[in-house]
C-alpha cells in the first residue's frame, strides 16, 4: 500500500478520504488546522487534506508499482 499525504487524483478517492475524516471530527476528533475557516466538519476535513495534514493509504498505487517492477524484471 502506498502511504500518501497529497490529495488523491481521483474525485471518488478525494470524497472518501474527506468523508472518513469528517466522520472522525463528528465523533469528537480535534481539527488539525489551528483556525479552521468553517465550523462544518466536511469543510474542515477538506481544508486539512488540501494542506497535506491527512495521511491515507492507497492500495491501488502499490499494486501498480509492483506491476511495473515485474515488467522491468522480464
The 8 nearest C-alpha neighbors of each residue, nearest first, counted from 0:
[[1, 58, 61, 57, 56, 2, 60, 59],
 [0, 2, 57, 61, 56, 60, 58, 3],
 [3, 1, 56, 55, 57, 0, 54, 4],
 [4, 2, 55, 54, 5, 56, 1, 57],
 [3, 5, 54, 51, 53, 6, 55, 52],
 [6, 4, 51, 3, 7, 48, 49, 54],
 [5, 7, 48, 49, 8, 4, 13, 51],
 [8, 6, 13, 9, 12, 5, 10, 3],
 [9, 7, 10, 6, 13, 12, 11, 5],
 [8, 10, 12, 11, 7, 13, 14, 6],
 [11, 9, 13, 12, 14, 8, 7, 15],
 [10, 12, 14, 9, 13, 15, 7, 16],
 [11, 13, 15, 9, 14, 10, 7, 16],
 [14, 12, 10, 16, 11, 7, 15, 9],
 [13, 15, 17, 11, 12, 16, 18, 10],
 [14, 16, 12, 18, 13, 17, 19, 11],
 [17, 15, 19, 13, 18, 14, 12, 20],
 [16, 18, 14, 20, 44, 15, 19, 45],
 [19, 17, 21, 15, 20, 16, 14, 22],
 [20, 18, 22, 16, 21, 17, 15, 23],
 [19, 21, 23, 17, 22, 18, 44, 16],
 [22, 20, 40, 18, 41, 24, 23, 19],
 [21, 23, 25, 19, 24, 20, 18, 26],
 [24, 22, 20, 28, 21, 26, 25, 19],
 [23, 25, 28, 21, 27, 22, 26, 40],
 [26, 24, 22, 23, 27, 21, 40, 28],
 [25, 27, 23, 24, 28, 22, 21, 29],
 [26, 28, 24, 25, 29, 23, 22, 30],
 [29, 27, 24, 23, 26, 30, 25, 22],
 [28, 30, 24, 27, 31, 23, 32, 25],
 [31, 29, 32, 28, 24, 43, 33, 35],
 [32, 30, 29, 33, 47, 52, 53, 43],
 [33, 31, 30, 34, 35, 47, 43, 46],
 [32, 34, 35, 31, 30, 36, 29, 47],
 [33, 35, 32, 36, 37, 30, 31, 43],
 [36, 34, 37, 32, 43, 33, 38, 46],
 [35, 37, 34, 38, 43, 42, 46, 39],
 [38, 36, 35, 39, 42, 43, 40, 34],
 [37, 39, 40, 35, 43, 36, 42, 41],
 [40, 38, 42, 37, 41, 43, 21, 44],
 [39, 41, 21, 43, 42, 24, 44, 38],
 [42, 40, 21, 44, 43, 39, 45, 17],
 [43, 41, 45, 39, 44, 40, 46, 37],
 [42, 44, 40, 46, 45, 41, 35, 47],
 [45, 43, 47, 41, 17, 42, 46, 21],
 [44, 46, 42, 48, 43, 47, 17, 41],
 [45, 47, 43, 49, 44, 48, 42, 50],
 [48, 46, 44, 50, 52, 45, 49, 53],
 [49, 47, 51, 45, 53, 50, 46, 52],
 [48, 50, 46, 51, 47, 45, 6, 5],
 [49, 51, 47, 48, 52, 46, 53, 5],
 [52, 50, 48, 4, 49, 5, 53, 47],
 [51, 53, 47, 50, 48, 54, 4, 31],
 [54, 52, 48, 51, 4, 47, 55, 5],
 [53, 55, 4, 3, 52, 2, 56, 51],
 [56, 54, 3, 2, 53, 57, 4, 16],
 [55, 57, 2, 1, 0, 58, 3, 54],
 [56, 58, 1, 59, 0, 60, 2, 55],
 [59, 57, 0, 61, 60, 1, 56, 62],
 [58, 60, 62, 61, 57, 63, 0, 1],
 [61, 59, 63, 62, 58, 57, 1, 64],
 [60, 62, 0, 64, 1, 58, 63, 59],
 [61, 63, 65, 59, 60, 64, 66, 58],
 [64, 62, 66, 60, 61, 65, 67, 59],
 [65, 63, 61, 67, 66, 62, 68, 60],
 [64, 66, 68, 62, 63, 67, 69, 61],
 [67, 65, 63, 69, 64, 68, 62, 70],
 [66, 68, 64, 70, 65, 69, 63, 71],
 [67, 69, 65, 71, 70, 66, 64, 72],
 [70, 68, 66, 72, 71, 67, 65, 73],
 [69, 71, 67, 73, 72, 68, 66, 65],
 [70, 72, 68, 69, 73, 67, 66, 65],
 [71, 73, 69, 70, 68, 67, 66, 65],
 [72, 70, 71, 69, 68, 67, 66, 65]]
